[in-house]
Amino acid sequence: MPTATVPSTAPLRTGPPSTLVVPPLGRPAVTDAPEDLSPNTTAPESISLGSLVDNTPDTRDRFVDFLRALSIAVVILWHWVFSITQWSTDNDSLIMPNPIGGVPGLWAATWLLQIMPVFFLVGGYANLAGLDGMTAANADIRPTWRAFVAKRLHRLGKPVGLYVGLWVIGEIVAHALVPGYRGVTTWGMVVFVPLWFLGVYVSVVLLAPFTARLHHRAPWHTLGGLVAGIALADAARFGLGIERAGLLTSALVWVFVHQLGYFWRDGSLVRCGRRALVAVAGGGMLALVLLTTFGPYPRSMVSVTGEGSNMFPTTACIAALAVFQLGVAMLVRPAATRWLQRRRVWSFTVAVNAVAMTVFCWHMTALVAAIAVYEWVGFTLGTEADAAWWAQRPLWLVLPGVFLAALVALFARFELPTPSSRARRSRPNLRSPAESAAEVTG
C-alpha cells in the first residue's frame, strides 16, 4: 500500500514501526479551536499508523470512529454470512433473502443488527463537526454550501467513482468479448447494493448545512417537526393508501436519524446522566414495541420474504430504532472509550476507517467472485437455512474475505490522500481540529 502524504498538526512522536500507512484519521481533537499553523509549517512526506495512533488527542471521541467501522463491518457480514444468496427460480439473477422469517424469534436480532441508523448517527456527528470546524477556521465567514459539500464528499468520490467506473469498463469489455453475455444488470444487481445506501447518505450530506442551522437555532423544535412529518407521511401511506407518501417518510426518517447525531456532537447527550440515557433507549424500544405490535409494521428491521419492509420505503420504525440504538450506544460509550484506549484496539479501528469506503464499495464484488469460484469447483448455492447452510457460514466469511483483501490491496490507494491534497491541506489557518475530525466518519 502506498505511503499517504498528509499534513502535520503536531510534532510526531516516535511510535512502533508499521507497514500500514493510512490517511489522517487520528490527528484531530474534537474541539472548536483553530489550528495554530504558521506559514512555515511543513508536513512530513508520510505518516505511519503507529505515528497516527500516538498522536491521537485525548479529547477525541474514539467511540465515533469505532461505531463507523462497526456499522460497515456488520453490513458486510450480514450480506456475506446471513443472506441466503441464491439464483432466482428462473436461474436468471442473484437474490439475497435471509433466514429471519424461518427462525422463530430471530427478528429480535435485527433490532441491533440493522445498523444503518448507527452510520447515519455517526454521520450527523461528523458533518456537524465539519461545519463547526470550517466556521472556527474562518470565524468571520459562514461556510458556503458548496465548500462544505465539496469537502465532505471528497473522500467518497474517488473510491466510489473507481468502483463504478471499473464495473462500467468491465461490462463494456464483457459484452464485446463474451457472446451472449447478459450483463450485470440482469444477473447481478446485488453488486450495486452499496450504491443505494451511499446515495441516501449523500442526500443528507447535501442538506447538512441547512439542518445544522436549524439545529443551532431550534434543536428540539426541528426534531419534533421531523417526528410529526414522519407520523403524517406514514399515516397517509398506511391509512389513506397513498403509497408515494412512503418516499417522503424515507427522506424524513434519514434526516431525523442524522439530526440525532447533532445532539451527540453538541454535547447534549454526553452531558446526560445514565438515567436519561436509559430513558432514551427505553423510549426507543417502547416505541418499537408499540409500532410493531399495534401498527401495520413488521417486527423485523430487515426485509423478510412475504412481509412488508421497514427499510424501503423507510418507516417510522427505523426512526424509533435509531433512538433505541442511540441510547444503547451512549450507555456503553464510557466503557467502550476505555477499551479503545488500548493501542491494538485503537490501531485496528484507525486502520479500518482508513479504507472504509473501499471495503464497503467492493464487498459485494468480493462475494460474487467467491460465488463464481464456489460454483466452478462444483458446489451449488443453498436455497434454505437448513443445517448444511448454517454449517457453511464460516466458509462465507473466509472466502469472500480473501477476495476483498485482494481488492483492498489493489484499490485502497485511491482512498488515501495524494501529495496534491497534502499540499492543499497544509495551508495555514484553513482547518480546525473539529473539521478534520469529521474526516473519520464522513
TIFI-221374 format. One record per atom (N, C-alpha, C, O): residue in one letter; x, y, z. Coordinates in steps of 0.02 Angstrom, whole numbers, plus 50000, padded with zeros to 5 digits. Atoms other than C-alpha are relative to their C-alpha. Example, Ala and Ser with C-alpha at 12.3 -4.5 7.8 and 13.67 -1.06 7.14 Angstrom:
a500454994150000a506154977550390a500455006050000a500975005950033s499584994149997s506844994750357s499615005550037s499865011050045
***
This chain:
m500434994150000m500005000050000m500445006250000m500925006550038p499564994250006p500745016949953p499995004350062p499535003950103t499954995549943t501275029850078t499515005749993t499465008849939a500464994350000a499965042650124a500375006250020a500755006250068t499664993749986t500575060450122t499495004850028t499025006849993v500494995949966v499665071350246v500345005450039v500935004950056p499704994549961p499935087550339p500094998150073p499754993750099s499895001149928s500585087950514s499645005250040s499645011150022t500324995249955t499585095850653t500345000350067t500165004350110a499635000049937a500795091850794a500644996349987a500674992049943p499385003850008p502585085950811p499864992650011p499524990750059l500135007149995l502565067350784l500474996750050l501084997650048r499605004049955r503135056250924r500164993449965r499804991249921t499805006250031t504025040450879t499574994450025t499504993350085g500405005749982g502885025450877g500314993849971g500794994249932p499745006150028p503205007350837p499914999749925p499425002549900p500045000150073p503515003750653p499374996449978p499124991950012s500605003250029s502034998950546s500065000149925s500305005049896t499995000250073t501884993550367t499365002849971t499335003949910l500624997250025l500125000450354l500025007550008l500165010150062v500014992749999v500015018750309v499305002349982v499014999949934v500704998350006v498355027350324v499905007549996v500355011350012p500144992950003p497515044150294p499905003150068p499884999650119p500004996549936p497335057450429p499364998950039p498925003250039l500605001649964l496045049150538l500065001650074l499565003250107g499954999549928g496755050750712g500275006550025g500295007550086r499684994049977r497555067850715r499585004650042r499795006950095p500334994249973p496185079650760p499704998950069p499504993450085a500395000149939a495475083650928a499305002249983a499195006149936v500694997950012v493615085550937v499885006350041v499565006150094t500074993549968t493685103850986t499825005049946t499785003249887d500184994950048d493215120150904d500555005249992d500455010349958a499464995150005a494875129150921a500374999149935a500544993449916p499635000650063p495755133150758p500704997450012p500984998150066e499315002349996e497415125250722e500475005949998e500335010949965d499504994850000d498935135750755d500564997949954d501074995249975l499505001850049l499895133050595l500315006349972l499965010649946s499654994250029s501195145550544s500134998849927s500114993149904p499875000850071p501585148850361p500594995549986p500644992649931n499415004150011n503215139550384n499914992850020n500364988750013t500125006949979t502395123850449t500064995449940t499774996849887t499925004850055t502895109250341t499734993350021t499724991750080a500295006549987a502105092150327a500504994649984a500894995449937p499575005550016p503035075850331p499774996749936p499194997449916e500175003350063e503085065850172e499524994250012e499154992449966s500455005649987s502155051450256s499884999550075s500255002450115i500155001149929i501385046150419i499794992850008i499374990349971s500135007049990s501335028550485s499404999150046s499195003850080l500555001549956l499915020150575l500215001150073l499835003850113g499764999249932g500975020050733g500035007350020g499835009050076s499964992949985s501285038750725s499315003050007s499185007250051l500684997549998l499465042050691l499664998250065l499325002450096v500305002349937v498925031850841v500315003850058v499955005950104d499664996449946d500235040150952d499755007150008d499745009850064n500194993049998n499595057450907n499255001250005n499015006749993t500724999149989t497755054350940t499905004250063t500125002250117p500104995949941p497235068451057p499554996750051p499114992750034d500405002949946d496495063751224d499265002249995d498824998750020t500684997450004t494955074251183t499594996849944t499004998249938r500365003050057r494495063951031r499504994850024r499654990750068d500505004949984d492895053851044d500114993849956d499854993449900r499815005850040r493595037250985r499404995549984r499414991749936f500585004350010f491905028951001f499655001649934f499344997249904v500294998150065v491305038650848v500334996149944v500004993249901d499635003750051d492675030950743d499854992550002d499774989249951f500135007149992f492345013750814f499324998249972f499254993149938l500675001550024l490485014450776l499965000249924l499594996349893r500004999950074r490805019250596r500294993649973r500004990649927a499705006350022a491965004450573a499544994150014a499474989649972l500445005549982l490754993050664l499394999649954l499204994149933s500605000050041s489254998350561s500144997149930s499744993349903i499825002750066i490144994650397i500144992550005i499954988749961a499835007049991a490794978050463a499364995750006a499324990349978v500625003849990v489044972450517v499624999449935v499354994149919v500345000350065v488294976950348v500324994749955v499974990849923i499645004850043i489634966750259i499874992950024i499734988549984l500115006749974l489444951850374l499284997749987l499174991849974w500695001950014w487564952150351w499924997749928w499604992749914h500055001950070h487734951750163h500354993449984h500104989449944w499615006150014w489034937950165w499734993950036w499654988650006v500125005849957v488514926850307v499264998750014v499054992950016f500705000949980f486684929850349f499505001149944f498905002049957s500454999950058s485964931050174s500034993349966s500574990449957i500035006450036i485384915350085i500075001649926i499595000949887t499874997950070t486174921049922t499914994149954t500204988749964q500175005550046q485504910549779q499785002949933q499675008949926w500274997950065w484954910949599w499254999850003w498964995350035s500734999850001s483144915549568s499744993749966s500124990149933t500295006350024t481944901649516t500114999149925t500154993449902d499875000750072d482224905349332d500755000149985d500965000449927n499275000250006n484114904949365n500275006149963n500785005849928d499844994150040d484184922449295d500435005150038d500865008450008s499644994949963s484864933249436s500124997850072s499754993550099l499855001349930l485634932649609l499515003850044l499385009750032i500434996849951i484434936349752i500274998450069i500664993750078m499705000749933m484784937949938m499475000250055m499455004850095p500455000449943p483364932750053p500394998350063p500994996750059n499665001549938n483774930050236n499594995050041n499014993750025p500355005249962p483314916950367p499535002650055p499264998650093i500384997249945i482364928950481i499304997050004i499074995250058g500685002549999g480644922850429g499944992750018g499404990550039g500035007249988g481084904550451g500234997850068g500174991950085v499755001749933v481824905250626v499605004050051v499675010150054p500424996449952p480594909650766p500425004550046p500925002350075g499674995449954g481134924950864g500625003349974g500895007850006l499384997250026l482614928950753l499925007449980l500415011049974w500124993050017w481794945450706w500275004750054w500475010350039a499774995649945a482314952150877a500735002049990a500945007450011a499294998450012a484144951350824a500075006149954a500585009649957t499944994450047t483784964150688t499945006850035t500115011950005w500054993749965w483424977350820w500695002650021w500775008450039l499304997849991l485314977750847l500404999449936l500845003649923l499585001250059l485994970750684l499815004349940l500215005049894q500154995050052q485054982850572q500345006550021q500065010550058i499564994949971i486434995150598i500075006349956i500475010749972m499984994050041m486145007850459m499875006450039m500205011450027p500104993849961p485435020350585p500645002350036p500755008350042v499394998149965v487095019950678v500465003849954v500775008749974f499574996550048f488035025050521f499755007249991f500165011849986f500274993350009f486865039950499f500075004250064f500175010250059l499884996449938l487005044650683l500715002750002l500835008550017v499304998050001v488885045050668v500135005149945v500525009749953g499944995150053g488725054250503g499765006950022g500065011950003g500234993649975g487715067750589g500525003350045g500645009350040y499464997549958y489075069550720y500565002949957y500805008449969a499434998050042a490405070650585a499865006249959a500285010649954n500164994350042n489515082950474n499935006450040n500135011750016l500034994049958l489145094850616l500715002050022l500865007950027a499304998549983a490975093350668a500345003549942a500735008149952g499714996950059g491465097750490g499795007349993g500205011649979l500254993250005l490355113050487l500295004450055l500485010250043d499714996249944d490955118650659d500735001649987d500975007050002g499294999050013g492745116350604g500125005449947g500575009549954m499934994850052m492525126850447m499845006950027m500165011850008t500184993649969t491705140450549t500565002450046t500725008450046a499464998149953a493095140150680a500625002349961a500975006849984a499414998250038a494435141250546a499925006849965a500415010249952n500144993650033n493595156250464n499425003350038n498855003550014a500534997849954a492635164450606a499575005549970a498985006149989d500374994350028d492095179550503d499604998149938d499235002249911i500325002050063i491455169450355i499604993750012i499884988750033r500415006049994r490005157250359r500184995249943r500224997349886p499835004950052p490475141150266p499464999749946p498864999449962t500485000550054t489655140550096t499784992849991t500144988150008w500255006850013w488585125650047w500474996349953w500624990449964r499565003250049r489735122149900r500654997750032r500884992250018a499365001849968a491325122250005a499924994150046a500334989550047f500115005549954f490585110850136f499884993549963f500194988449979v500165006250037v489875098250013v500624997349964v500744991349965a499395002250034a491485097749913a500484996650048a500784991550032k499545002849951k492485094350070k499754993350027k500134988650035r500275006049970r491305081350141r499974994149950r500044988349969l500065005450049l491095071749978l500664998249967l500694993549927h499365001450031h492925072149932h500224992950012h500474989549967r499765006749984r493295055950022r499594994649966r499854989349950l500435004950033l491815046949945l500154999549926l500094994249896g499964999650073g492195052449769g500454994949967g500244991449921k499525004350034k493745042649725k499834992650004k499784989349952p500145007249997p493325025249792p499354998249965p499314993049932v500645001650032v491515026049732v500065000849924v499824996649886g499914999050072g491995033149562g500404994449968g500244992149913l499595005550026l493325019849539l499594993649995l499624990049944y500425006049998y492115006049587y499505000049943y499444995049907v500494999750054v490765011749466v500354999949932v500134996449887g499654999650064g492005015849328g500284993349977g500224991549918l499725006550019l492854998849332l499464995049982l499554990949938w500555004550018w491194989749330w499735001849930w499564997449891v500234998050067v490645000049178v500484997649947v500274994949895i499505002350048i492274996249088i499974992449993i500004989749937g500045007350002g492154977849135g499404997649961g499444992749924e500605001950036e490384976949067e500095001249925e499874997149884i499884998650071i490894985048902i500444994649969i500304992249915v499545005250025v492324972648882v499654993349996v499734989749947a500355006549999a491234957748930a499504999549943a499454994349911h500485000150055h489884962448805h500354999349933h500094996249887a499635000350063a491204964348670a500324993249988a500384991049930l499605006150008l492134948148703l499614993550015l499824988249991v500365006149980v490844935948776v499334999649963v498885003549979p500635000650037p489474930448655p499424998350047p499484993850089g500585001549960g487764930748736g500035002450071g499615000550112y499944997549932y488354939648893y499395004150019y499205008749982r500644996949982r486794945348987r500085006850034r499625010950034g499894993749966g487554959649084g499854999750075g499394996250096v500075000249928v487714962849269v499325002650023v499075000650076t500664997449981t486074972549272t499464994649995t498914995450022t500465005750005t485234956049228t500144994750052t499694992450086w499835005649957w486174943249330w500225001950070w500204997950116g499684998549936g486934952949473g499925007050026g500415010250045m500104993349971m486144969249530m500215000450073m500305005950100v499775000049930v486654963849705v500695003250007v500875005750061v499344996949999v488384970149659v499955007450019v500415010250049f500074992849990f487714987849669f499595001850062f499375007550070v500344998649937v486874986149839v500315005950037v499945009950065p499724994349963p488144998549914p499775006849974p499775011750012l500134993450029l487585012349795l499375003250028l499365009350038w500614996849975w485825014849861w500115002950069w499865008250086f499834997749933f486495016450037f500405006549997f500255011250033l499594994050006l487805029149985l499605005749971l499715011549989g500424994750028g486515038549883g499585003550052g499515009650052v500404997149946v485415041050035v500455004250045v500255009750066y499554996349956y486905046450140y500225006649968y500255011750001v499804993950035v487475058950009v499435005150004v499565011150010s500574995549997s485725066350011s499975003850066s499855009850067v500014996549936v485805070250197v500605004550009v500575009550044v499414995649999v487555077350175v499845006549964v500035011949986l500184994050038l486865089350044l499555004650041l499575010750032l500464996149959l485565095050170l500325002450065l500045006750100a499704998849934a486775096050318a500085007450017a499935009350074p499934993049980p487165114850310p499335003150023p499335007450067f500654997349982f485295118550321f499734996750064f499475000150108t500245003449940t484855105250451t500425002050061t500165002450117a499574997949945a486345110550557a499805007050024a499795008450084r500224993349981r485755128550553r499354999750041r499265003350090l500625000949962l484035122950610l500144997250070l499814999150118h499835002849935h484835112850749h500275005350047h500085005550105h499724994849957h485805127750813h499475004950023h499515007650078r500524995149984r484255138750810r499464997150045r499255000250093a500575003049963a482915126850875a500054992449996a499694989249959p499875007250007p483555109150903p499394995650013p499264991049975w500565004449982w482025101750988w499395001249955w499034996549940h500544998750046h480765110350877h500134996749932h499674994149900t499825003250064t481695103950724t499884992550004t499594989549959l500095007249991l481715086250792l499264998350004l499034993449974g500725001249994g479875087350839g499655000649933g499194996849918g500304999250066g479435093650666g500124994049955g499684991949917l499855006050039l480305078750586l499584994150023l499334990349982v500415005549974v479395066650701v499285000749975v498974995849955a500684998850023a477735074650656a499934998449925a499444995449903g500015001450072g478155073750471g500014992549985g499654990249941i499975007350009i478605055250485i499334996850016i499094992549979a500645002849980a476995051350576a499455001449948a499064996949932l500514998250049l475915060650450l500104996349934l499624994149903a499875003450064a476775053050299a499834992650005a499554989749958d500185007149991d476595035350369d499244999150005d498974994249981a500735000349996a474775038950411a499695000549931a499204997049916a500264999350068a474485044350232a500114993649960a499694991549920r499855006250037r475315028650166r499584994250023r499264990949982f500355005949974f474535015650280f499265001250012f498854996650006g500694998649986g472925024450324g499585001949940g499004999949934l500374997650059l472445032550159l500204996449936l499914997649884g499795003850059g473355020850041g500405003949950g500455001949892i499594996050045i474465034349966i500724997450003i501124999550044e499355003449997e475985023649928e500585004749990e501125003750018r499454995350013r477025038149865r500215003750063r500775006450066a499814996849937a476995045250040a500584996450033a500944999350074g499435003749973g478255031550081g500665003149981g501155002650019l499384996750021l479565041249984l500155005950046l500725007250064l499914994449953l479275056350096l500224997550068l500665000350100t499795002949936t479385045450251t500734998049998t501114999450045s499305002250007s481025038150188s500485005950009s500975005450045a499574994249995a481785055350167a500015002850071a500545004450097l500044997049933l481165061850334l500344995750053l500654998450099v499705004449950v481735046550432v500765000750001v501055001450054w499264999750000w483545047550374w500255006950020w500795007450050v499814993349975v483615066350403v499935000150076v500355003050110f500105000349928f482915063150577f500574996350034f500844998750085v499465003949970v484225049850615v500655003949999v501015004250048h499414995950007h485605061050550h499985005850050h500495007650079q500094994449954q484905075250657q500154997950072q500415001950111l499845002549933l485055064450813l500755000350014l500965001650071g499284999749992g486925063950784g500245006950022g500765007550054y499814993249980y486985082850808y499985000750077y500385004350106f500064999649927f486435080550989f500594996750035f500764998450092w499395002949973w487945069551018w500575004949991w500955006250038r499454995650015r489125081550934r499995006350043r500525008550066d500024993749962d488505097051027d500064998950076d500055003750114g499895001549929g488735088151195g499374998650039g499414996850098s500635000949963s486895086751241s499954993050029s499774992250087l500065006949978l486935067851252l500574998150047l500484994150093v499425001649958v488675067051328v499885002550071v500114999450119r500134997249933r488075077951473r499434996550036r499334997650096c500575003449968c486565066851505c500244994950051c500764991750041g499855005249951g486595055751658g499774993249975g499434992749924r500165006850021r486385037151649r499244998949998r498994995449953r500725000950000r484535038051694r499685003049937r499225000049909a500274996850060a484195049851550a500144995749938a499714995149894l499835004250057l485105038451428l499604993550001l499404991049948v500445005949995v484135023351493v499305001849974v498974997849942a500664997850024a482565033451459a499995000649924a499494999049892v499964999550073v483145036951280v499954993049969v499554991949924a500015006850026a483495018451247a499324996850012a499034993649968g500655002949983g481905013151336g499445003049960g498984999449939g500514996850040g480855025851244g500004997549928g499484996349899g499965002650067g481505019851077g499744992949995g499384991249949m500245006950000m481185001651121m499244999850009m498904995949975l500724999949989l479445005551187l499645002049936l499134999149918a500314997850063a479035014751026a500014994349949a499524993249913l499955005650046l479644999750925l499494994650017l499164991949973v500485005249978v478594987651028v499295002049982v498914998049956l500674997750015l477044998251008l499865000149926l499324998149903l500104999550073l477285001350823l499934993149968l499504992149924t500015006650032t477614983150780t499464995450028t499294990349998t500545004049970t476254976350896t499315002449978t498884998449962f500654997250015f474824988150860f499965003649932f499425005349909g499994996550064g475374996250698g500054995249941g500064989149951p499975004150060p475494989950518p500704997849981p500834996349923y499295001050015y477354986750532y500234992950018y500024990250068p499705006549981p478324970250527p500485000950057p500765006350068r499554999649942r479364966150679r500745000149980r501155002850016s499305000250023s480954963150579s500195006849972s499805010149937m499744993750027m482024978350539m500384999049935m500665003749908v499745001450068v482664969850380v499434996849960v498964994149989s500535002750043s481624964250232s499964992450009s500464988950012v500135007149994v480844947050251v499514998049944v499005001349934t500425002350055t480094937450105t499284998750025t499174995250074g500705001049982g478204938150113g499725005050050g499135004950065e500224994849953e478134952650236e500165006849971e500545007449922g499824993250019g478184971350217g500705001650023g501014997750060s499324998049982s479814980550237s500005006650038s499645011250019n499904993749964n480304993750363n500555004349969n500615010249984m499424996650027m481844998350263m499845004249939m500075009949933f500194996050058f481105003850098f499314997949975f499214992049959p499924993249973p480025013250097p500144999850076p499854995750112t499804999849930t480795017650264t499415002350043t499075007150026t500574998649958t479525018050404t500205003350066t500795004150081a499894997049934a479335026150574a500384995350046a500714997550093c499645004949958c480035010050649c500755001349999c501095000350049i499284998850004i481775014550587i500195006250041i500735006450070a499884994149957a481645031550673a500024997950073a500455000050110a500015002549931a481175022750835a500614995750014a500914996150068l499415004149993l482575010250807l500625004350011l501055002650052a499434995549992a483815024550790a500045002850071a500585003350100v500014997449931v483275031850957v500224994750049v500624996050094f499805005649957f483445014851040f500754998749995f501094998150046q499295001450010q485165011750964q500445005750026q500985004550052l499624994349974l485755029251008l500054999650076l500585000750104g499995000749927g485265026551190g500484994650022g500864995550069v499545005549984v486175009851194v500725002149990v501155000750031a499314997950016a487715017351111a500275004750053a500855004050074m499764995249950m487825031651236m500094996750068m500514998950108l499925003649937l487605019551381l500654996250003l500984995950055v499385004050001v489075008751327v500615004249983v501175001849987r499454995750022r490125023551270r500575000650051r501155000050032p499444999349953p491115026051433p500454993850003p501064994350001a499605006249998a491655007651442a500364998949934a500944996849933a499705001050066a491965006951255a500595004849990a501105002949960t499464995250007t493035022651262t500624997850039t501184998650015r499435002749963r494125014951397r500334994349962r500944993849959w499745005750039w494304999251292w500395002549939w500904999649921l499674997450060l494785009751140l500655003750016l501015005749971q499354997249982q496245017051238q500554994949990q501144996749987r499495005250012r497125000451210r500295000949930r499935002049882r499674998350063r498395002651073r499784995549942r499644998049888r500185004550055r497964987250973r499295001149975r499165001049915v500704998950018v496104990650977v499935006449960v499605006549908w500054993650035w496305008750926w500364999849932w500125002749884s499645000750063s497585004450792s499574996549948s499544998649890f500435003650046f496384992150715f499425004449977f499235004349918t500554995550017t494975004950721t500235005249949t499885006549900v499734995150047v496045018050634v500134996949932v499984999949880a499845003350063a496625005650503a499374998449960a499364999349899v500625001650035v494845000150462v499695006349971v499475006349913n500284993750025n494245018150446n500395002749941n500125006249899a499594997550055a495695021750329a499764997649932a499835001249882v500205002950065v494975010450194v499264998250001v499044993949963a500705001949989a493155010150247a499595000249936a499214995549922m500404999550060m492405016150083m500214995049947m499794992449910t499765005150047t493495004649979t499714993250019t499474989549976v500275006449976v492964989850086v499254999649986v499004994549962f500725000150009f491134994750078f499814999449926f499364995649909c500185000150072c491094997749890c500114993149970c499704990949929w499815006050035w491934981449843w499784993650034w499924988250008h500145006249964h491224969149970h499524995549963h499574989449968m500455004250038m489824963249857m500334997049938m500154991549916t499615002750056t491014961149711t500404994050025t500464989049990a499635005649971a492064950149825a499544993950010a499754988250000l500475005649991l490514939749865l499854996649934l499834990549930v500145002850065v490114937449681v500594995849975v500504990549946a499405003850020a491904931949648a500044993450039a500214988250010a500005006149959a491774919449792a499484995049975a499614989049973i500525004450026i490144912549721i500244996749935i500124990849923a499755002750064a490964910449550a500484994250012a500434989149979v499525005349985v492374900149624v499644994050031v499784988350013y500385005349966y491184890249735y499634995649949y499644989549954e500375003850051e490124885149585e500474996949949e500314991649921w499525002750049w491634882449472w500294993350022w500424988949981v499725006449975v492284868649585v499464994750009v499604989150030g500525005050002g490594860149577g499475000350054g499034996050056f500504999449948f489584866049727f499405004149976f499455007849927t500614996450017t487824873149722t499785004250060t499825002050117l500224995749947l487164887749822l499374997350033l498914994950000g500595002249964g485934883049958g499425004949993g499535010849983t500604995850007t484154889549950t499595000450063t499095004050065e500364999949937e483574886450128e500495000250058e501064998150052a499574999649940a484264889750302a499964993550038a499734993350095d499995006549967d484474871350342d500664999050036d501075003650038a499385001349961a485854863050444a500625000849957a501135003449981a499424999450045a487014862250294a500175007349987a500765009349985w499884992950013w486784880750260w500335003350061w500815007150053w499704997149940w487174885450440w500724997750009w501155001550031a499325002749992a488704874150440a500505003449954a501105003749969q499554996750048q489404883550290q500135007350016q500515010549980r499924992949987r489324900750371r500735002150007r500905007549982p499304998049997p491184901150415p500325000649931p500735005149919l499724999750067l491594897550233l499835006649966l500245009449931w500224993950033w490584912750178w500235006250036w500065011850017l499634994549971l491574923450295l500705000249972l500975005649956v499305000450021v493274917350239v500085001149925v500515005049903l499904999950072l493054915050051l499915007149971l500365009449935p500054993150024p492364932450011p500545004550031p500775009350000g499494996049967g493604939350137g500664999949964g501025004949962v499385000650038v495054932950034v499985004649939v500465008349925f500064995750059f494414941649878f499985007450019f500265011549984l500034993049980l494024957649972l500695002550020l500875008250005a499324997949981a495784958050044a500415001749938a500795006649937a499634998650062a496474957249867a499755006449968a500155010449943l500284993950029l495294970849806l500235006250039l500385011350009v499774994449959v495764982149952v500745001449986v500955007249983a499294999050014a497604979249917a500105003649934a500575007549926l499954996850065l497304984849738l499765007350001l500065011749970f500354993750010f496164999649764f500005004750060f499775010450054a500004995649941a496425006649940a500405006349988a500255011550018r499584994150013r497745018549872r499595005949975r499795011749983f500414994550026f496355028549789f499595003450054f499315008750043e500344996849944e495575032049957e500495004050044e500285008350082l499494996649960l497215037950034l500155006849970l500075007749909p499844993350026p497745056250018p500574999849950p501014995549953t499484999350051t498835061449872t500465005850019t500275009950061p499564994349985p500335073349876p499675006749986p499795011550023s500334993650015s499255086849795s499505001850054s499445007650072s500484998649946s497915085049928s500375002050063s500135006250101r499604998149941r499265085950062r500205007349995r500185011050044a499784993150008a499885102249989a499435004850013a499535010050045r500574995649989r498145109749989r499825000350073r499665005650099r500225000349931r497785104050166r500515003050048r500345004550105s499494997449955s499415110550236s500025007750000s500445010750033r500034992749998r498935128750201r499805002250070r499384999150101p500124997949931p498915138350365p499295002650010p499005005749965n500614997049976n497335142650460n499394998549958n498915002449958l500585001750040l496145133950342l499584994650033l499004993750014r500375005649972r495635119350451r500045000050075r500545002350104s499995000749927s495185116250630s500004992650017s499824988549975p500035007049981p495335100150727p499304997149994p499234991349974a500685002750005a493445098550732a499834998349928a499514993349915e500145001350071e493345099850543e500364993749978e500084989549943s499625006050017s494715086950525s499704993750029s499724988449998a500305005849967a493825075450646a499464996949958a499364990849960a500555002650040a492385073850526a500244995349946a499854991249921e499755004350053e493515065150400e499954992750019e499864988449976v500025006949979v493485049450504v499334996949983v499294991149961t500675002850007t491625047250491t499635002449939t499045001049932g500354997450059g491235055650327g500054995549942g499784997049889
***
